[in-house]
Amino acid sequence: MSLKSRIYLLSSLLLGLTVLCGMLTIQAYHSRLPLIGRLYGEGSASIAVNSETAAPLFSGLRPGPDEPHATYYKNRVLVLMYHEVEQVPHDIGALSAAKFERQLELMKANNFHWITMDQYRDFILRGAPVPNNAVLLTFDDGYASFYQYAYPILSKYEAPATSFLNVCTVGNPKEAGVPKLNWSQVKEMSRNGISFYSHSFDSHRYAPTDAKGKHMIAALTGRIYLKELGRRETESEYERRVKADLEQANVILERELGSPNHVLAFPYGAFSKSLLHISAQLGIDVTLTVKDGLDSTGQNNGFRLNAGGKQDNPELLLALMKHAPQRLGHAHFDRAPERKREALWTLAGMAIVAALLAQSAGKLILEKRRTESPSQDSGSEPPKAPTSKESTG
């Protein structure tokens, strides 16, 4: 290959790597750029479905007439997430029983089909068929109000549902705060269409990563600060703690309900690569977050749409569900950490290509000088000495 061809090839490669590095950098740091961040669907996890943080999801939507035979999406599942259901909500994250019943009434009238967690798991892991407009109803934290208010409504509409339990709180009289379910209630509901899975044993909390507590993380997601030792956990200590917590939850659930646990809803929806790896080691093959989205086969770490909250509007929620493919179907998890690494590798490639390009350019310049040197020298040769005939003539 000639030097000119090589320089052209290296220049093209450097240009391509520069563009790629720019794109990866934008993807890695888009959270710091509000205008670009909006293109990545940031801020979509919401407390109440029509709160200000969820406003973009509902922008331009209007309630419409019932469509009892419509198909809005196929081979996808919309997972809805709830927390408390109360007669009169006392918290912004709680949904009134009347609004919850209205949601189910609208779903039934508009051809949505509720599925069980077993169906969802078979769909995610093995591609088993699900009905059109499939919906999975999920409830977090195991509140006692679930038995009092949500369960009777679910039974009325013959709607299956899943409840994720903070296992240490079940039937625990010492548990502070909002009352939780007991095992008698859990077992009764388990016999009647409600399934129960892990929300961790006792890790539904934030914990500090430093001595001053300035940086807090969801306890399952990474290494936390150990006050008694005056340092942060090692990676092996972190793994042991998380494994012990999740294993304890699984053992108790299997003992009380008679079946192994293969599903985990992450507290706060927070997860990390390490946590996903530990979950897989424990046989947990389906996990759920709190990010809005529509789930497909093979998506073991699933999206969930928050459908609860004091300010919920059932008619608008239904309008969003009807437009799920357009509003939720393109969601993805933040790939910033991977993109940062890829951007660094691309930058290293750019440096290598730039060095090769500079080397080739230098060779071309030297080669050019050599070819020009003879002609310059021939123009300045000294005159030849005269021969003997010339000198005497």
C-alpha positions as a Markdown table, in Angstrom:
| # | Residue | x | y | z |
|---|---|---|---|---|
| 1 | Met | 0.0 | 0.0 | 0.0 |
| 2 | Ser | 1.4 | 3.4 | -0.9 |
| 3 | Leu | 2.0 | 6.0 | 1.8 |
| 4 | Lys | -0.7 | 8.3 | 0.3 |
| 5 | Ser | -3.3 | 5.4 | 0.4 |
| 6 | Arg | -2.2 | 4.6 | 4.0 |
| 7 | Ile | -2.7 | 8.2 | 5.1 |
| 8 | Tyr | -6.1 | 8.4 | 3.4 |
| 9 | Leu | -7.2 | 5.2 | 5.2 |
| 10 | Leu | -5.8 | 6.3 | 8.6 |
| 11 | Ser | -7.5 | 9.7 | 8.2 |
| 12 | Ser | -10.8 | 8.1 | 7.5 |
| 13 | Leu | -10.4 | 5.8 | 10.4 |
| 14 | Leu | -9.5 | 8.6 | 12.8 |
| 15 | Leu | -12.5 | 10.6 | 11.6 |
| 16 | Gly | -14.8 | 7.6 | 12.2 |
| 17 | Leu | -13.4 | 7.0 | 15.7 |
| 18 | Thr | -13.8 | 10.7 | 16.5 |
| 19 | Val | -17.4 | 10.6 | 15.6 |
| 20 | Leu | -17.9 | 7.4 | 17.6 |
| 21 | Cys | -16.1 | 8.8 | 20.6 |
| 22 | Gly | -18.3 | 11.9 | 20.5 |
| 23 | Met | -21.5 | 9.8 | 20.4 |
| 24 | Leu | -20.4 | 7.5 | 23.2 |
| 25 | Thr | -19.4 | 10.6 | 25.3 |
| 26 | Ile | -22.8 | 12.1 | 24.9 |
| 27 | Gln | -24.5 | 8.8 | 25.8 |
| 28 | Ala | -22.2 | 8.5 | 28.9 |
| 29 | Tyr | -22.8 | 12.0 | 30.2 |
| 30 | His | -26.3 | 12.8 | 28.9 |
| 31 | Ser | -27.6 | 13.0 | 32.5 |
| 32 | Arg | -25.5 | 16.2 | 32.9 |
| 33 | Leu | -27.0 | 17.8 | 29.8 |
| 34 | Pro | -30.8 | 18.4 | 30.5 |
| 35 | Leu | -31.7 | 18.9 | 26.8 |
| 36 | Ile | -30.0 | 15.7 | 25.7 |
| 37 | Gly | -31.1 | 13.9 | 28.9 |
| 38 | Arg | -34.7 | 14.3 | 27.9 |
| 39 | Leu | -34.1 | 12.3 | 24.7 |
| 40 | Tyr | -33.0 | 9.4 | 26.9 |
| 41 | Gly | -36.3 | 9.4 | 28.9 |
| 42 | Glu | -34.7 | 10.4 | 32.2 |
| 43 | Gly | -36.9 | 11.1 | 35.2 |
| 44 | Ser | -39.6 | 8.6 | 34.1 |
| 45 | Ala | -39.9 | 6.7 | 37.4 |
| 46 | Ser | -42.7 | 8.5 | 39.3 |
| 47 | Ile | -44.4 | 8.4 | 42.7 |
| 48 | Ala | -47.8 | 9.2 | 41.3 |
| 49 | Val | -48.8 | 8.5 | 37.7 |
| 50 | Asn | -49.8 | 12.0 | 36.9 |
| 51 | Ser | -47.4 | 13.9 | 39.1 |
| 52 | Glu | -45.1 | 16.5 | 37.6 |
| 53 | Thr | -42.3 | 13.9 | 37.1 |
| 54 | Ala | -44.5 | 11.7 | 35.0 |
| 55 | Ala | -46.1 | 14.6 | 33.0 |
| 56 | Pro | -44.2 | 13.8 | 29.7 |
| 57 | Leu | -45.8 | 10.3 | 29.7 |
| 58 | Phe | -49.3 | 11.8 | 29.7 |
| 59 | Ser | -48.6 | 14.9 | 27.6 |
| 60 | Gly | -51.4 | 15.3 | 25.0 |
| 61 | Leu | -53.3 | 12.2 | 26.1 |
| 62 | Arg | -57.1 | 12.4 | 26.5 |
| 63 | Pro | -59.6 | 9.9 | 27.8 |
| 64 | Gly | -61.5 | 8.1 | 25.0 |
| 65 | Pro | -64.4 | 5.8 | 24.6 |
| 66 | Asp | -64.3 | 2.1 | 25.6 |
| 67 | Glu | -62.8 | -0.2 | 23.0 |
| 68 | Pro | -63.8 | -3.7 | 24.0 |
| 69 | His | -62.2 | -5.5 | 21.0 |
| 70 | Ala | -59.1 | -3.3 | 20.4 |
| 71 | Thr | -55.5 | -4.6 | 20.2 |
| 72 | Tyr | -53.0 | -2.1 | 21.5 |
| 73 | Tyr | -49.9 | -4.3 | 21.6 |
| 74 | Lys | -48.9 | -7.9 | 21.0 |
| 75 | Asn | -46.1 | -10.2 | 22.4 |
| 76 | Arg | -45.4 | -7.6 | 25.1 |
| 77 | Val | -46.4 | -7.3 | 28.8 |
| 78 | Leu | -47.2 | -4.1 | 30.7 |
| 79 | Val | -46.3 | -4.5 | 34.3 |
| 80 | Leu | -48.1 | -2.2 | 36.7 |
| 81 | Met | -46.7 | -1.3 | 40.1 |
| 82 | Tyr | -48.7 | -0.3 | 43.2 |
| 83 | His | -47.8 | 0.2 | 46.8 |
| 84 | Glu | -50.6 | 1.0 | 49.3 |
| 85 | Val | -54.3 | 0.8 | 48.5 |
| 86 | Glu | -56.4 | 2.6 | 51.1 |
| 87 | Gln | -60.0 | 3.7 | 51.6 |
| 88 | Val | -58.7 | 7.2 | 52.0 |
| 89 | Pro | -55.1 | 7.7 | 51.1 |
| 90 | His | -52.9 | 9.3 | 53.7 |
| 91 | Asp | -49.7 | 9.3 | 51.6 |
| 92 | Ile | -48.9 | 10.6 | 48.2 |
| 93 | Gly | -47.8 | 7.1 | 47.1 |
| 94 | Ala | -51.1 | 5.5 | 48.2 |
| 95 | Leu | -54.0 | 4.9 | 45.8 |
| 96 | Ser | -57.7 | 5.0 | 46.9 |
| 97 | Ala | -59.6 | 1.8 | 46.7 |
| 98 | Ala | -62.2 | 3.5 | 44.5 |
| 99 | Lys | -59.7 | 4.6 | 42.0 |
| 100 | Phe | -58.1 | 1.2 | 42.0 |
| 101 | Glu | -61.4 | -0.4 | 41.2 |
| 102 | Arg | -62.0 | 2.1 | 38.5 |
| 103 | Gln | -58.7 | 1.2 | 36.9 |
| 104 | Leu | -59.6 | -2.5 | 36.8 |
| 105 | Glu | -63.1 | -1.7 | 35.5 |
| 106 | Leu | -61.6 | 0.3 | 32.6 |
| 107 | Met | -58.9 | -2.3 | 31.8 |
| 108 | Lys | -61.6 | -5.0 | 31.6 |
| 109 | Ala | -63.9 | -2.8 | 29.4 |
| 110 | Asn | -61.0 | -2.0 | 27.0 |
| 111 | Asn | -59.8 | -5.6 | 26.3 |
| 112 | Phe | -56.7 | -5.7 | 28.6 |
| 113 | His | -55.9 | -9.2 | 29.9 |
| 114 | Trp | -54.4 | -9.8 | 33.4 |
| 115 | Ile | -51.8 | -12.6 | 33.6 |
| 116 | Thr | -50.1 | -14.4 | 36.5 |
| 117 | Met | -46.4 | -14.1 | 37.5 |
| 118 | Asp | -46.0 | -17.7 | 36.2 |
| 119 | Gln | -47.3 | -16.7 | 32.8 |
| 120 | Tyr | -45.0 | -13.6 | 32.8 |
| 121 | Arg | -42.0 | -15.7 | 33.8 |
| 122 | Asp | -42.6 | -18.3 | 31.1 |
| 123 | Phe | -43.0 | -15.4 | 28.6 |
| 124 | Ile | -39.8 | -13.7 | 29.7 |
| 125 | Leu | -37.6 | -16.9 | 30.0 |
| 126 | Arg | -39.1 | -19.2 | 27.3 |
| 127 | Gly | -41.1 | -17.0 | 24.9 |
| 128 | Ala | -44.4 | -18.6 | 25.9 |
| 129 | Pro | -47.4 | -16.8 | 24.4 |
| 130 | Val | -49.3 | -14.2 | 26.3 |
| 131 | Pro | -52.7 | -12.7 | 25.3 |
| 132 | Asn | -52.8 | -9.4 | 23.5 |
| 133 | Asn | -52.8 | -6.3 | 25.8 |
| 134 | Ala | -51.2 | -8.4 | 28.6 |
| 135 | Val | -51.0 | -6.8 | 32.0 |
| 136 | Leu | -49.3 | -8.0 | 35.2 |
| 137 | Leu | -50.4 | -6.4 | 38.4 |
| 138 | Thr | -47.7 | -6.1 | 41.1 |
| 139 | Phe | -47.8 | -4.6 | 44.7 |
| 140 | Asp | -44.7 | -3.8 | 46.7 |
| 141 | Asp | -43.9 | -3.9 | 50.5 |
| 142 | Gly | -46.6 | -6.2 | 51.8 |
| 143 | Tyr | -48.9 | -3.6 | 53.4 |
| 144 | Ala | -51.7 | -5.0 | 55.6 |
| 145 | Ser | -54.1 | -2.7 | 53.6 |
| 146 | Phe | -53.5 | -4.9 | 50.6 |
| 147 | Tyr | -55.5 | -7.6 | 52.3 |
| 148 | Gln | -58.2 | -5.2 | 53.5 |
| 149 | Tyr | -58.8 | -3.2 | 50.3 |
| 150 | Ala | -56.9 | -4.4 | 47.2 |
| 151 | Tyr | -57.5 | -8.2 | 47.7 |
| 152 | Pro | -61.4 | -7.9 | 47.7 |
| 153 | Ile | -61.4 | -5.8 | 44.6 |
| 154 | Leu | -59.0 | -8.2 | 42.8 |
| 155 | Ser | -61.2 | -11.1 | 43.8 |
| 156 | Lys | -64.3 | -9.3 | 42.5 |
| 157 | Tyr | -62.7 | -8.8 | 39.0 |
| 158 | Glu | -61.0 | -12.3 | 39.2 |
| 159 | Ala | -57.7 | -10.5 | 38.6 |
| 160 | Pro | -54.5 | -12.3 | 39.5 |
| 161 | Ala | -51.7 | -10.3 | 41.1 |
| 162 | Thr | -48.3 | -10.5 | 42.7 |
| 163 | Ser | -47.2 | -9.0 | 46.0 |
| 164 | Phe | -43.5 | -8.5 | 46.8 |
| 165 | Leu | -42.8 | -8.9 | 50.5 |
| 166 | Asn | -40.2 | -7.4 | 52.8 |
| 167 | Val | -40.0 | -10.8 | 54.3 |
| 168 | Cys | -38.7 | -9.8 | 57.8 |
| 169 | Thr | -41.8 | -7.6 | 58.3 |
| 170 | Val | -44.4 | -10.3 | 57.7 |
| 171 | Gly | -46.2 | -11.2 | 60.9 |
| 172 | Asn | -43.6 | -9.2 | 62.9 |
| 173 | Pro | -45.2 | -7.4 | 65.8 |
| 174 | Lys | -42.1 | -5.4 | 66.4 |
| 175 | Glu | -42.2 | -3.9 | 62.9 |
| 176 | Ala | -42.6 | -0.1 | 63.1 |
| 177 | Gly | -44.5 | 2.1 | 60.7 |
| 178 | Val | -47.3 | 1.1 | 58.4 |
| 179 | Pro | -48.9 | -2.2 | 59.4 |
| 180 | Lys | -47.8 | -5.2 | 57.3 |
| 181 | Leu | -49.3 | -8.5 | 56.3 |
| 182 | Asn | -49.2 | -11.6 | 58.5 |
| 183 | Trp | -48.6 | -15.2 | 57.3 |
| 184 | Ser | -52.2 | -16.2 | 57.8 |
| 185 | Gln | -53.3 | -13.5 | 55.3 |
| 186 | Val | -50.5 | -14.3 | 52.9 |
| 187 | Lys | -51.4 | -18.0 | 52.8 |
| 188 | Glu | -55.1 | -17.3 | 52.4 |
| 189 | Met | -54.5 | -15.0 | 49.4 |
| 190 | Ser | -51.9 | -17.4 | 48.0 |
| 191 | Arg | -54.6 | -20.0 | 47.7 |
| 192 | Asn | -56.8 | -17.6 | 45.8 |
| 193 | Gly | -54.9 | -16.2 | 42.9 |
| 194 | Ile | -52.3 | -13.9 | 44.6 |
| 195 | Ser | -48.6 | -14.9 | 44.3 |
| 196 | Phe | -45.9 | -13.7 | 46.7 |
| 197 | Tyr | -42.2 | -13.1 | 46.0 |
| 198 | Ser | -39.2 | -11.4 | 47.5 |
| 199 | His | -38.6 | -7.7 | 47.9 |
| 200 | Ser | -35.5 | -8.7 | 50.0 |
| 201 | Phe | -35.5 | -10.0 | 53.6 |
| 202 | Asp | -34.4 | -6.8 | 55.3 |
| 203 | Ser | -32.7 | -4.6 | 52.8 |
| 204 | His | -35.4 | -2.1 | 51.9 |
| 205 | Arg | -33.3 | 0.8 | 53.1 |
| 206 | Tyr | -30.7 | 3.3 | 52.1 |
| 207 | Ala | -27.2 | 3.0 | 53.6 |
| 208 | Pro | -24.1 | 5.3 | 53.6 |
| 209 | Thr | -21.0 | 4.6 | 51.7 |
| 210 | Asp | -18.8 | 7.0 | 53.8 |
| 211 | Ala | -18.3 | 7.9 | 57.4 |
| 212 | Lys | -20.2 | 11.2 | 57.2 |
| 213 | Gly | -23.2 | 9.7 | 55.4 |
| 214 | Lys | -23.0 | 12.2 | 52.5 |
| 215 | His | -23.5 | 9.5 | 49.9 |
| 216 | Met | -26.4 | 7.1 | 50.3 |
| 217 | Ile | -27.2 | 4.0 | 48.1 |
| 218 | Ala | -29.8 | 1.4 | 48.1 |
| 219 | Ala | -28.4 | -1.3 | 50.5 |
| 220 | Leu | -28.5 | -4.2 | 48.0 |
| 221 | Thr | -26.7 | -2.3 | 45.2 |
| 222 | Gly | -23.1 | -1.8 | 46.4 |
| 223 | Arg | -20.6 | -1.7 | 49.2 |
| 224 | Ile | -21.7 | 0.3 | 52.3 |
| 225 | Tyr | -19.9 | 1.9 | 55.2 |
| 226 | Leu | -19.3 | -0.3 | 58.2 |
| 227 | Lys | -19.4 | 2.0 | 61.2 |
| 228 | Glu | -18.2 | -0.6 | 63.7 |
| 229 | Leu | -15.1 | -1.2 | 61.5 |
| 230 | Gly | -14.6 | 2.4 | 60.4 |
| 231 | Arg | -14.4 | 1.5 | 56.7 |
| 232 | Arg | -16.3 | 0.5 | 53.7 |
| 233 | Glu | -17.2 | -3.1 | 52.9 |
| 234 | Thr | -14.9 | -5.1 | 50.7 |
| 235 | Glu | -16.4 | -6.6 | 47.6 |
| 236 | Ser | -16.5 | -10.1 | 49.2 |
| 237 | Glu | -18.1 | -8.7 | 52.3 |
| 238 | Tyr | -20.7 | -7.0 | 50.2 |
| 239 | Glu | -21.5 | -10.2 | 48.3 |
| 240 | Arg | -21.8 | -12.2 | 51.5 |
| 241 | Arg | -24.2 | -9.7 | 53.0 |
| 242 | Val | -26.5 | -9.5 | 49.9 |
| 243 | Lys | -26.4 | -13.3 | 49.4 |
| 244 | Ala | -27.3 | -13.9 | 53.0 |
| 245 | Asp | -30.2 | -11.4 | 52.9 |
| 246 | Leu | -31.7 | -12.8 | 49.6 |
| 247 | Glu | -31.2 | -16.4 | 50.6 |
| 248 | Gln | -32.9 | -15.9 | 53.9 |
| 249 | Ala | -35.9 | -14.3 | 52.1 |
| 250 | Asn | -36.0 | -17.3 | 49.7 |
| 251 | Val | -35.8 | -19.9 | 52.4 |
| 252 | Ile | -38.7 | -18.4 | 54.4 |
| 253 | Leu | -40.9 | -17.9 | 51.4 |
| 254 | Glu | -40.4 | -21.5 | 50.3 |
| 255 | Arg | -41.0 | -22.8 | 53.8 |
| 256 | Glu | -44.2 | -20.8 | 54.3 |
| 257 | Leu | -45.7 | -21.1 | 50.7 |
| 258 | Gly | -44.3 | -24.4 | 49.5 |
| 259 | Ser | -42.6 | -23.3 | 46.3 |
| 260 | Pro | -39.1 | -21.9 | 45.5 |
| 261 | Asn | -38.6 | -18.2 | 44.8 |
| 262 | His | -37.3 | -17.2 | 41.4 |
| 263 | Val | -38.4 | -13.6 | 41.3 |
| 264 | Leu | -37.2 | -10.4 | 43.0 |
| 265 | Ala | -38.4 | -6.8 | 42.8 |
| 266 | Phe | -35.5 | -4.6 | 43.7 |
| 267 | Pro | -36.1 | -2.2 | 46.6 |
| 268 | Tyr | -36.5 | 1.3 | 45.0 |
| 269 | Gly | -35.9 | -0.4 | 41.7 |
| 270 | Ala | -32.2 | 0.1 | 42.2 |
| 271 | Phe | -29.8 | -2.5 | 40.8 |
| 272 | Ser | -26.2 | -3.0 | 39.8 |
| 273 | Lys | -24.2 | -5.5 | 37.7 |
| 274 | Ser | -23.0 | -7.2 | 40.9 |
| 275 | Leu | -26.6 | -7.5 | 42.3 |
| 276 | Leu | -27.8 | -9.0 | 39.0 |
| 277 | His | -24.9 | -11.5 | 39.2 |
| 278 | Ile | -25.7 | -12.5 | 42.8 |
| 279 | Ser | -29.4 | -12.8 | 42.0 |
| 280 | Ala | -28.6 | -15.2 | 39.1 |
| 281 | Gln | -26.4 | -17.3 | 41.4 |
| 282 | Leu | -29.3 | -17.7 | 43.8 |
| 283 | Gly | -31.6 | -19.0 | 41.0 |
| 284 | Ile | -33.5 | -15.7 | 40.7 |
| 285 | Asp | -34.0 | -15.5 | 37.0 |
| 286 | Val | -36.6 | -12.7 | 36.8 |
| 287 | Thr | -36.1 | -9.3 | 38.4 |
| 288 | Leu | -38.1 | -6.1 | 38.3 |
| 289 | Thr | -37.3 | -2.4 | 38.6 |
| 290 | Val | -39.4 | 0.8 | 38.8 |
| 291 | Lys | -38.5 | 2.2 | 35.4 |
| 292 | Asp | -41.4 | 2.8 | 33.0 |
| 293 | Gly | -41.5 | 0.6 | 30.0 |
| 294 | Leu | -43.0 | -2.3 | 28.1 |
| 295 | Asp | -41.5 | -5.8 | 28.6 |
| 296 | Ser | -40.5 | -8.3 | 25.9 |
| 297 | Thr | -39.3 | -11.9 | 25.8 |
| 298 | Gly | -35.7 | -12.3 | 27.1 |
| 299 | Gln | -35.9 | -9.1 | 29.2 |
| 300 | Asn | -35.1 | -10.7 | 32.5 |
| 301 | Asn | -34.7 | -7.4 | 34.3 |
| 302 | Gly | -38.1 | -5.9 | 33.7 |
| 303 | Phe | -39.7 | -2.4 | 33.5 |
| 304 | Arg | -42.7 | -1.4 | 35.6 |
| 305 | Leu | -45.1 | 1.5 | 35.2 |
| 306 | Asn | -46.2 | 3.1 | 38.5 |
| 307 | Ala | -50.0 | 3.0 | 38.5 |
| 308 | Gly | -50.5 | 4.1 | 42.1 |
| 309 | Gly | -50.6 | 7.3 | 43.9 |
| 310 | Lys | -53.0 | 9.7 | 45.6 |
| 311 | Gln | -53.2 | 11.9 | 42.5 |
| 312 | Asp | -53.9 | 9.1 | 40.1 |
| 313 | Asn | -56.4 | 9.6 | 37.2 |
| 314 | Pro | -57.7 | 6.2 | 36.1 |
| 315 | Glu | -58.9 | 7.5 | 32.7 |
| 316 | Leu | -55.5 | 9.0 | 31.9 |
| 317 | Leu | -53.7 | 5.9 | 33.0 |
| 318 | Leu | -55.9 | 3.8 | 30.7 |
| 319 | Ala | -55.2 | 6.3 | 27.8 |
| 320 | Leu | -51.4 | 5.8 | 28.5 |
| 321 | Met | -51.9 | 2.0 | 28.5 |
| 322 | Lys | -53.6 | 2.2 | 25.1 |
| 323 | His | -50.6 | 4.1 | 23.8 |
| 324 | Ala | -48.0 | 1.9 | 25.5 |
| 325 | Pro | -46.0 | 1.0 | 22.4 |
| 326 | Gln | -45.5 | 4.7 | 21.5 |
| 327 | Arg | -45.0 | 6.0 | 25.0 |
| 328 | Leu | -43.3 | 3.1 | 26.7 |
| 329 | Gly | -42.1 | 0.7 | 24.1 |
| 330 | His | -38.7 | 2.3 | 23.4 |
| 331 | Ala | -37.5 | 2.5 | 27.0 |
| 332 | His | -34.0 | 1.2 | 28.0 |
| 333 | Phe | -31.9 | 1.2 | 31.0 |
| 334 | Asp | -29.1 | 3.8 | 31.4 |
| 335 | Arg | -26.0 | 2.5 | 29.7 |
| 336 | Ala | -23.8 | 5.3 | 30.9 |
| 337 | Pro | -21.2 | 3.2 | 32.7 |
| 338 | Glu | -20.6 | 0.9 | 29.7 |
| 339 | Arg | -20.5 | 3.9 | 27.4 |
| 340 | Lys | -17.9 | 5.6 | 29.5 |
| 341 | Arg | -15.6 | 2.6 | 29.2 |
| 342 | Glu | -16.3 | 2.3 | 25.5 |
| 343 | Ala | -15.5 | 6.0 | 25.0 |
| 344 | Leu | -12.2 | 5.5 | 26.8 |
| 345 | Trp | -11.3 | 2.6 | 24.6 |
| 346 | Thr | -12.2 | 4.6 | 21.5 |
| 347 | Leu | -10.1 | 7.4 | 22.7 |
| 348 | Ala | -7.2 | 5.1 | 23.1 |
| 349 | Gly | -7.8 | 3.8 | 19.6 |
| 350 | Met | -7.8 | 7.4 | 18.3 |
| 351 | Ala | -4.4 | 8.0 | 19.9 |
| 352 | Ile | -2.9 | 4.9 | 18.2 |
| 353 | Val | -4.4 | 5.8 | 14.8 |
| 354 | Ala | -3.2 | 9.5 | 15.2 |
| 355 | Ala | 0.3 | 8.3 | 16.0 |
| 356 | Leu | 0.3 | 6.0 | 12.9 |
| 357 | Leu | -1.0 | 8.8 | 10.8 |
| 358 | Ala | 1.7 | 11.2 | 12.1 |
| 359 | Gln | 4.3 | 8.6 | 11.3 |
| 360 | Ser | 3.1 | 8.0 | 7.8 |
| 361 | Ala | 2.8 | 11.7 | 7.2 |
| 362 | Gly | 6.4 | 12.2 | 8.4 |
| 363 | Lys | 7.6 | 9.4 | 6.0 |
| 364 | Leu | 5.7 | 11.0 | 3.1 |
| 365 | Ile | 7.4 | 14.4 | 3.8 |
| 366 | Leu | 10.9 | 12.8 | 3.9 |
| 367 | Glu | 10.2 | 10.9 | 0.7 |
| 368 | Lys | 9.1 | 14.0 | -1.0 |
| 369 | Arg | 12.3 | 15.8 | 0.1 |
| 370 | Arg | 14.5 | 13.0 | -1.2 |
| 371 | Thr | 12.8 | 13.1 | -4.6 |
| 372 | Glu | 13.2 | 16.9 | -4.8 |
| 373 | Ser | 16.9 | 16.9 | -3.7 |
| 374 | Pro | 18.6 | 15.6 | -6.9 |
| 375 | Ser | 17.0 | 18.3 | -9.1 |
| 376 | Gln | 18.0 | 21.0 | -6.7 |
| 377 | Asp | 21.6 | 19.7 | -6.6 |
| 378 | Ser | 21.8 | 19.4 | -10.5 |
| 379 | Gly | 20.9 | 23.1 | -10.8 |
| 380 | Ser | 23.9 | 24.2 | -8.7 |
| 381 | Glu | 26.7 | 22.0 | -10.0 |
| 382 | Pro | 30.1 | 23.9 | -10.4 |
| 383 | Pro | 31.3 | 24.3 | -14.0 |
| 384 | Lys | 33.7 | 21.6 | -15.3 |
| 385 | Ala | 37.4 | 22.4 | -15.6 |
| 386 | Pro | 38.5 | 23.2 | -19.2 |
| 387 | Thr | 40.4 | 20.4 | -21.1 |
| 388 | Ser | 43.9 | 21.0 | -22.3 |
| 389 | Lys | 42.7 | 21.7 | -25.8 |
| 390 | Glu | 40.2 | 24.3 | -24.5 |
| 391 | Ser | 42.9 | 26.0 | -22.4 |
| 392 | Thr | 45.4 | 26.3 | -25.3 |
| 393 | Gly | 43.0 | 27.1 | -28.0 |
